[in-house]
Amino acid sequence: MKLQRIAVPYLAGQPCSVPGCTAPAGVVVALVDKYPGGELFGEQDFTCPFLCHRHRAENERRRIGPGAVPRSDNQYPFTNRAGAQGWSAYQPCSAATPVGRRP
């Protein structure tokens, strides 16, 4: 799925967005929802745009809610901190095109 909005551009060497984590980002985080007409909408999660693989797994393991269900209410430890409807989805950073390199 192509994201409608990228909040934070991916840079080669991007670290995980979890405070205190220095591991390299493994995934770009998207907030996804499916509207009543069937349209799938997704945009990068501006509250936690990148996760390492360990934090991605923990994010799903500690999720409260049904997951990938349209118009659902999911609570995650790291992502969707603004409480949007829908679910968190992940795109490997290897599939993202870096726009530059971290200094």
Secondary structure, 3 states (H helix, E strand, C coil): CCCCCCCCCCCECCECCCCCCCCECCEEEEEEEECCCCCEEEEECCCCCEECHHHHHHHHHCCECCCCCCCCCCECCCCCCCCCCCEEEEEEHHHCCCCCECC
